[in-house]
Amino acid sequence: MTPLQKLAGLAVLILLLMAGAAGVTWQVQDWRMGKQLSEQLSAQSAAHQGQLDAITNEAWRQQKAEQDRRLSIEQQLATQDQQHSKELSDAQRNQARLRDQLATADVRLSVLLAEDSASSCNLPATPGAGGVVHAARRAQLDPAHAQRIVAITDDGDNAIIALRACQAYVRAIAR
């Protein structure tokens, strides 16, 4: 082996030792940085988990509040439904009683007659034996016509009760 070869071998050996030392240095540096990075990630993960927990708790609170509000509205609507059902059944019962009384002639419907403004005779009508109406003249309606009028008012009463129920429902939902 010539001195030139020995020198070249020594130079290669020095380069290999330097590369190995640099690799070890990089390895140590990598371990140290990995530990720091791991600690940072752990801290960030804990902070992130805390934020997620806060968001989840707020979502649960809002959901619970919404469920409570919905339950309250449902109870209010149930109460209103019972009230309107009672009103409707009472009105139907009263209408049936009135129809029965009209059918049996216990009650008679009458209308006020318009006075003739062309005649100057506005004397009060003489009261009949069964009443004390002094100034207005009345005419009794045929029972069939009275039944039709009662049926029309029944429909109107039912419509008004249904309208009140719808309005109460909309008010309860809109709150």
C-alpha positions as MATLAB code, in Angstrom:
seq = 'MTPLQKLAGLAVLILLLMAGAAGVTWQVQDWRMGKQLSEQLSAQSAAHQGQLDAITNEAWRQQKAEQDRRLSIEQQLATQDQQHSKELSDAQRNQARLRDQLATADVRLSVLLAEDSASSCNLPATPGAGGVVHAARRAQLDPAHAQRIVAITDDGDNAIIALRACQAYVRAIAR';
ca = [
       0.000    0.000    0.000;
       1.383    3.285   -1.021;
       1.340    6.360    1.104;
      -1.094    7.926   -1.310;
      -3.476    5.028   -0.828;
      -3.005    5.264    2.920;
      -3.797    8.956    2.807;
      -6.862    8.356    0.649;
      -8.017    5.600    3.041;
      -7.461    7.922    6.004;
      -9.439   10.686    4.266;
     -12.286    8.249    3.568;
     -12.197    7.104    7.174;
     -12.318   10.701    8.419;
     -15.244   11.428    6.102;
     -17.049    8.344    7.349;
     -16.461    9.338   10.967;
     -17.661   12.859   10.278;
     -20.785   11.534    8.514;
     -21.441    9.185   11.413;
     -20.996   11.985   13.950;
     -23.331   14.228   11.941;
     -25.846   11.386   11.736;
     -25.655   10.848   15.493;
     -26.014   14.586   16.047;
     -29.027   14.653   13.766;
     -30.461   11.616   15.549;
     -30.037   13.257   18.988;
     -31.487   16.489   17.655;
     -34.401   14.537   16.149;
     -35.125   12.835   19.481;
     -35.034   16.158   21.335;
     -37.269   17.879   18.749;
     -39.597   14.882   18.681;
     -40.022   15.160   22.442;
     -40.755   18.892   22.212;
     -43.144   18.374   19.333;
     -44.879   15.603   21.239;
     -45.281   17.891   24.273;
     -46.666   20.693   22.083;
     -49.100   18.343   20.380;
     -50.180   16.999   23.746;
     -50.820   20.539   25.050;
     -52.678   21.503   21.869;
     -54.696   18.305   22.008;
     -55.696   19.003   25.613;
     -56.720   22.571   24.723;
     -58.637   21.344   21.688;
     -60.394   18.677   23.779;
     -61.347   21.348   26.313;
     -62.894   23.455   23.539;
     -64.746   20.446   22.158;
     -66.077   19.651   25.640;
     -67.296   23.249   26.067;
     -68.994   23.189   22.647;
     -70.609   19.823   23.398;
     -71.874   21.013   26.777;
     -73.366   24.145   25.211;
     -75.046   22.071   22.500;
     -76.545   19.763   25.141;
     -77.757   22.779   27.131;
     -79.398   24.300   24.058;
     -80.989   20.981   23.119;
     -82.379   20.568   26.646;
     -83.764   24.123   26.596;
     -85.391   23.473   23.204;
     -86.918   20.207   24.425;
     -88.274   21.944   27.535;
     -89.748   24.738   25.392;
     -91.321   22.224   22.998;
     -92.779   20.230   25.896;
     -94.233   23.407   27.366;
     -95.830   24.331   24.024;
     -97.229   20.801   23.617;
     -98.792   20.960   27.081;
    -100.215   24.401   26.353;
    -101.643   23.166   23.038;
    -103.172   20.122   24.737;
    -104.857   22.380   27.302;
    -106.138   24.686   24.564;
    -107.368   21.701   22.558;
    -109.336   20.440   25.556;
    -110.798   23.914   26.097;
    -111.839   24.277   22.457;
    -113.250   20.748   22.383;
    -115.328   21.599   25.450;
    -116.515   24.850   23.842;
    -117.466   22.964   20.690;
    -119.325   20.224   22.532;
    -121.144   22.813   24.685;
    -122.150   24.769   21.589;
    -123.318   21.601   19.840;
    -125.295   20.563   22.918;
    -126.964   24.001   23.087;
    -127.710   23.906   19.365;
    -129.259   20.439   19.647;
    -131.384   21.590   22.575;
    -132.555   24.630   20.590;
    -133.386   22.439   17.558;
    -135.362   20.086   19.809;
    -137.264   22.987   21.343;
    -138.048   24.353   17.883;
    -139.190   20.947   16.710;
    -141.529   20.487   19.691;
    -142.747   24.096   19.445;
    -141.508   24.869   22.963;
    -139.666   27.824   21.441;
    -140.683   29.857   18.425;
    -138.441   32.160   16.449;
    -139.814   35.544   15.530;
    -138.489   38.567   13.702;
    -139.077   42.254   14.131;
    -141.181   43.711   11.359;
    -139.943   46.900    9.784;
    -142.240   49.821   10.282;
    -143.549   51.506    7.208;
    -141.841   54.891    7.120;
    -144.256   56.059    4.429;
    -147.182   55.932    6.791;
    -147.142   58.501    9.519;
    -148.806   56.133   11.920;
    -146.106   55.050   14.338;
    -148.412   54.130   17.142;
    -147.211   51.362   19.371;
    -148.690   47.961   18.652;
    -150.912   46.627   21.338;
    -149.179   44.047   23.460;
    -150.271   40.489   22.981;
    -151.506   38.256   25.758;
    -148.196   36.377   26.010;
    -145.680   39.243   26.005;
    -144.988   42.786   27.003;
    -143.313   44.133   23.853;
    -144.880   47.542   23.304;
    -143.469   49.209   20.233;
    -142.262   46.553   17.846;
    -144.372   44.205   15.847;
    -143.040   40.683   15.421;
    -143.837   37.847   13.089;
    -143.251   34.218   14.011;
    -141.237   32.125   11.588;
    -142.336   28.842   10.148;
    -140.603   26.000   12.104;
    -138.874   24.728    8.921;
    -137.371   28.162    8.293;
    -136.389   28.409   11.929;
    -134.602   25.041   11.644;
    -132.667   26.299    8.606;
    -131.673   29.491   10.419;
    -130.516   27.493   13.442;
    -128.468   25.220   11.141;
    -126.789   28.277    9.608;
    -125.981   29.700   13.051;
    -124.684   26.256   14.094;
    -122.234   26.299   11.211;
    -121.214   29.855   12.086;
    -120.675   28.982   15.753;
    -118.599   25.936   14.793;
    -116.528   28.047   12.398;
    -115.879   30.698   15.056;
    -114.795   28.059   17.583;
    -112.507   26.440   14.987;
    -111.060   29.845   14.064;
    -110.309   30.613   17.733;
    -108.603   27.228   18.055;
    -106.448   27.897   14.971;
    -105.526   31.381   16.207;
    -104.556   30.036   19.638;
    -102.437   27.342   17.960;
    -100.617   29.898   15.789;
    -100.017   32.187   18.791;
     -98.585   29.293   20.808;
     -96.304   28.154   17.980;
     -95.143   31.696   17.096;
     -93.797   32.393   20.609;
];
